[in-house]
């Protein structure tokens, strides 16, 4: 009886754990000026234009 109970607990524990929030919200692009991270090139370039206009060519 105990083996069935332990196996049932481990199987249900694995299925009930939610995915890591960092995996879905990772922002791989980093601003070279301040280090802030962004999920897309569009947002990164928009940030650079508005927050660091003196560094545009």
Long-range contacts (C-beta under 8 A, 24 or more apart in sequence): none
